[in-house]
Amino acid sequence: KGIDLVEEINWKVPKRLQAVADPIRLVQVVRNLVSNAIKFTPKQGTITVHATWIKPQLGKMGGEQDITLQNGNKVLVARSGNLELSVKDSGAGMTEAQLG
């Protein structure tokens, strides 16, 4: 299709991230986002994958948090920030009617 894939990575993203999440579902979500972008991007279009690390604001996300896993076990997790990932394409997008 001749689509350009642009990778925008904020290099302040920690080299090692740990998440309390289902890794299979995370991969599935990212794969679906990129697949949809490819599907709806016209020839010679552009897809941009952007990742940035958002540090916690003092007093709002600091400290630790109890998380209950699917198996019922509880773990104490340090809250240290968020990874924001976006996939943007040059396709036509959705109309107002499609958005509801």
N, C-alpha and C positions, 0 to 999 in steps of 0.2 A: 504493500500500500504506500510505501514511501513516507511513513510517519516518522517524525523526529521524536525521540524520547529524551527529555531533559531531566536531569537529576539535580535537584537543589537541596543540598544537605548543609544544615547549620553545623559546622564542625565543632561546636561546643556540646554536641550530643555526646554523652558519656560512651566510652568504648564498650563498657559492659553494662547492660541493662538487665534487670530482673523484674519480672511482672508476675503477679498472681492472676493468671488467665489461662484459658484453654489455647495452647499453641496451635492446635489444628484449626480452630475457628479463626484465630488471628490471621493465619496464612490464607485461609479461605476468604476472609473479608478483603485482604489486600489483593489477592488474585482476582476476585470478582470486580473490584474497583478498576484495576488495570485492564481486565478483559472487556468490561463495558466501555472504557475509554477507547480502546482499540476498535471495538465494534462500531462506535458512533462518531469516530473521528474521520473526517473526509481524507481523501488522498492528499498527500503533501501537507497534512495537518501536523499538529504538535500535541504531545502529551507531556505534562510536567508532573513529576513526583517530587513533593516537597516534604522534608522532615526537619523539625526543629525541636529543641529541648526547652521546655518552659520550667524555669526554676520556681520553687514555691515562694509565695510571699510570706514574709515573716509573720508569725502569729495566725496564719490562715491554714497552712498545710503542714506545719512542722510537727515534730513528734512522731508518735507511733499510732497504729490503728489495728484493731482486731479484725481479721478477715475470716469468714467461714467458707471453707472449701466445699466443693460438691459432695465430697465423701463425709461431710459433717465435721471434719477436723478444723480446729481454729489455729490460726497462726498470727503472730504479731509481726506487723510489717512496718518498716520505717517509711514514712511518706516523704519522698525526696524530690518530687517533681513529676512532670508529665511529658510524654513524647507525643507531639502532634504530627500527624501524617495526613497529607492531602494529595489527591490525584485530580488534576485539572486537564481538560482537553479542549480542543478548538472546534468541537462539534457544535451543532445548532442549539443544544440544550433543550430544556422542557418549556412548554408554553405555560401561561398562567392557568389555563384550564386543566392541564395535566397535573399541576402542582396542587390543585384542589381548591 
